[in-house]
Amino acid sequence: MTPSLPASSPPTSAMLLAAGLGLRMRPLTAETAKPLLPLAGRALLDHALDRLAAAGVVRVVVNGHWQAERVRAHLAARQGGPETVFREEPALLDTGGAVRAALAEGLLGEDVAAGAPFFVINGDAFWLDGPRPALSRLAAAWAEQAIDVLLLCHRTCQVMADVGAGDFLIDPWGVPRRRGPREIAPYIFAGVQLVSPRLFGDGGELPAAFSMNRLWDQAIAAGRARALVHDGLWFHLSTPDDLAAAEIALRHPAIGATR
């Protein structure tokens, strides 16, 4: 049985994925990593780390590949928590391969090695919390059931960017389902998830580089995946136009007041 997380013991470890090439964000990423791009006066990476620190996370593994030395230097110059451990990837491992490598090397700490869940956050994920912080909501929802992955999702109709046909349909119990070939899905993955080490199994049948999507599909098929709908604002940051639109939106008094 997957260990449950008591509501009084939120996750203390996380992985922040910062190794991607950011090709759709060119030319802004021609000489810098996408998570280092500024939004509202701070790097995207710092916004995520600030949220993790506020949620009680004390240790974050950050991977890097494109402009890895710049990411390393940025982390070294950062003031305040959480503690960050930088892991450079000579070759890209994709999202799942990156997390599995950090797990295999014990970088996520003793609690995770013992089976505790941990956050995995995309380096370009940017959100504003609703009435209750999104990371706290994820931790509380995890404590209520035995699962292997909990995805934070957002309503596609509330995203000020092109999100295609969406990612998931979610039933009233939070069970996600992939959209079919001719379906429109009302929810998109928001780049934030809470994961059990059990999701990776023993890793023996997995390639070195693979996407987390592969593990999500396995968990969905086994009935061990859930999704939580974000109740605040979320910004899809794929292109320079997306970033510019988010910058403008955050200057609006009604939105800026929620930051």
C-alpha positions in Angstrom: 0.0 0.0 0.0 1.3 3.5 -0.9 2.2 5.4 2.3 -0.3 8.2 3.0 0.9 11.6 3.9 -0.6 13.0 7.1 -2.2 16.4 6.7 0.1 17.7 9.4 3.2 16.6 7.4 3.4 18.4 4.0 6.0 17.3 1.5 9.5 18.6 2.2 11.2 17.8 -1.1 10.6 18.7 -4.7 12.1 18.6 -8.1 12.1 21.6 -10.5 12.5 20.7 -14.1 14.7 23.3 -15.8 16.6 21.5 -18.5 14.5 22.0 -21.5 15.6 23.9 -24.6 12.6 26.3 -24.7 12.5 26.2 -28.5 9.0 27.7 -28.7 10.2 30.6 -26.6 12.9 31.6 -29.1 14.5 34.1 -29.6 14.2 34.8 -25.8 15.8 31.5 -25.0 18.6 31.7 -27.6 21.1 32.5 -24.9 19.3 31.7 -21.7 17.3 28.9 -20.1 13.6 29.4 -20.2 13.2 29.1 -16.4 15.5 32.2 -16.0 13.2 34.4 -18.1 11.8 37.3 -16.0 8.1 37.8 -15.2 6.9 40.5 -12.8 10.5 41.3 -11.9 11.6 37.7 -11.0 12.9 34.7 -12.9 10.2 32.1 -13.5 12.4 29.6 -11.5 12.3 31.9 -8.5 8.6 32.2 -8.5 8.3 28.4 -8.3 11.0 28.2 -5.6 9.2 30.9 -3.6 6.0 28.9 -3.7 7.8 25.8 -2.6 9.4 27.5 0.3 6.1 28.9 1.4 4.6 25.4 1.4 7.3 24.1 3.7 9.6 22.5 1.2 13.2 22.6 2.4 15.0 20.7 -0.4 14.7 21.1 -4.2 16.6 19.3 -6.9 16.9 21.5 -10.0 18.1 19.9 -13.2 19.8 21.7 -16.0 21.0 21.2 -19.6 20.6 24.2 -21.8 22.7 27.1 -20.4 23.2 24.9 -17.3 26.0 27.1 -15.9 23.7 30.1 -15.9 21.1 28.1 -14.0 23.7 26.9 -11.5 25.0 30.5 -11.0 21.5 31.8 -10.5 20.7 29.3 -7.9 24.0 30.0 -6.1 23.2 33.7 -5.9 19.6 33.2 -4.7 18.8 34.5 -1.2 16.7 32.4 1.2 15.2 28.9 1.0 14.7 26.3 0.0 18.0 24.5 -0.3 18.7 23.7 -3.9 20.7 20.9 -5.4 21.7 21.3 -9.0 22.0 18.3 -11.2 23.4 18.9 -14.7 22.3 16.6 -17.5 24.9 16.2 -20.3 22.1 14.7 -22.4 18.5 15.5 -22.0 16.5 12.9 -20.0 13.0 14.4 -20.6 10.8 14.9 -17.6 10.5 11.3 -16.3 14.1 10.4 -16.9 15.2 13.5 -15.0 13.1 12.7 -12.0 14.1 9.0 -12.0 17.8 9.9 -12.1 17.4 12.2 -9.1 15.7 9.5 -7.2 18.3 6.9 -8.1 21.0 9.2 -6.8 19.2 9.8 -3.6 19.2 13.6 -4.2 15.6 14.1 -3.0 16.4 13.2 0.6 15.7 10.5 3.1 12.0 11.1 3.4 11.5 10.4 -0.3 13.8 7.4 -0.2 11.5 6.1 2.5 8.4 6.5 0.3 7.2 10.1 1.0 5.7 12.0 -1.9 7.4 15.0 -3.4 6.4 17.9 -5.7 7.5 18.0 -9.3 7.2 21.4 -10.9 7.9 22.5 -14.5 10.5 25.3 -14.6 8.2 27.5 -16.5 5.1 26.9 -14.3 3.6 30.2 -13.1 0.4 30.5 -11.1 -1.4 32.7 -8.6 -3.0 30.9 -5.6 -6.7 31.0 -5.0 -8.2 31.1 -1.5 -5.8 28.4 -0.4 -2.3 27.8 -1.8 -2.3 25.3 -4.6 0.6 23.3 -3.1 -1.2 23.0 0.3 -4.4 21.9 -1.5 -2.4 19.1 -3.3 -0.9 17.9 0.0 -4.3 17.8 1.7 -5.9 16.0 -1.2 -3.1 13.4 -1.2 -3.6 12.6 2.4 -7.1 11.5 1.7 -6.4 8.6 -0.6 -3.7 6.1 -1.7 -2.5 7.1 -5.1 0.8 7.4 -7.0 0.4 10.8 -8.7 -1.8 13.9 -8.2 -1.9 16.4 -11.1 -2.8 20.1 -10.8 -5.0 21.0 -13.7 -6.6 24.2 -14.9 -9.7 25.0 -16.9 -8.7 25.6 -20.5 -11.5 28.2 -20.9 -9.7 30.4 -18.4 -6.3 30.3 -20.1 -5.2 33.4 -22.1 -3.2 31.4 -24.6 -3.6 28.7 -27.2 -3.8 25.4 -25.4 -5.1 23.3 -28.3 -7.7 20.6 -27.4 -6.7 20.4 -23.8 -5.3 17.4 -21.9 -7.8 15.7 -19.5 -11.4 15.2 -18.6 -11.9 14.9 -14.9 -14.8 13.1 -13.2 -16.5 14.4 -9.9 -14.1 12.2 -7.9 -11.0 13.7 -9.4 -10.2 10.8 -11.7 -8.5 12.0 -14.9 -9.0 10.6 -18.4 -7.1 11.4 -21.5 -9.2 13.0 -24.3 -10.2 10.8 -27.2 -9.2 11.5 -30.8 -12.1 13.8 -31.6 -12.7 15.2 -28.1 -12.1 18.6 -26.6 -10.8 18.3 -23.0 -11.8 21.0 -20.6 -8.6 20.8 -18.5 -4.9 21.3 -19.1 -2.0 20.1 -16.9 -0.7 23.1 -15.0 2.9 22.0 -14.7 2.6 21.0 -11.0 2.3 17.5 -9.6 2.7 15.5 -6.4 4.3 12.2 -6.9 5.1 9.0 -5.0 8.4 7.2 -5.6 6.3 4.2 -6.3 5.2 5.7 -9.6 8.6 4.8 -11.0 8.6 1.2 -9.8 12.1 -0.4 -9.9 12.8 1.5 -13.2 14.1 -1.6 -14.8 11.9 -1.4 -17.9 12.2 2.3 -18.5 14.6 3.9 -21.0 17.1 6.5 -19.8 15.0 9.4 -21.3 11.2 9.3 -21.1 8.3 11.6 -20.4 6.2 11.6 -17.2 3.3 11.1 -19.5 4.3 7.4 -19.8 4.0 7.0 -16.0 0.8 9.0 -15.8 -0.9 6.7 -18.3 0.1 3.7 -16.3 -1.2 5.2 -13.1 -4.5 6.2 -14.8 -4.9 2.7 -16.1 -4.3 1.3 -12.6 -6.7 3.8 -11.0 -3.9 5.4 -9.0 -4.0 8.9 -10.6 -6.0 11.8 -9.5 -6.3 15.4 -10.6 -7.1 18.6 -8.7 -8.5 21.7 -10.4 -6.6 24.9 -9.6 -8.8 27.6 -8.1 -6.6 30.6 -8.8 -5.0 32.0 -11.9 -2.6 30.1 -14.1 -0.6 31.3 -17.1 0.4 29.1 -20.1 3.9 30.4 -21.0 5.0 28.7 -24.2 5.8 31.6 -26.6 7.2 35.2 -26.3 3.6 36.4 -26.9 2.4 34.3 -23.9 5.1 35.9 -21.7 4.2 39.4 -22.8 0.5 38.8 -22.3 1.2 37.5 -18.7 3.3 40.6 -17.9 0.5 42.9 -19.0 -2.1 40.9 -17.1 -0.1 41.0 -13.9 -0.1 44.8 -14.0 -3.9 44.9 -13.7 -4.8 46.0 -10.2 -7.3 43.2 -9.7 -4.7 40.6 -10.6 -1.7 42.2 -9.1 -3.4 42.3 -5.7 -3.6 38.5 -5.6 0.2 37.9 -6.0 
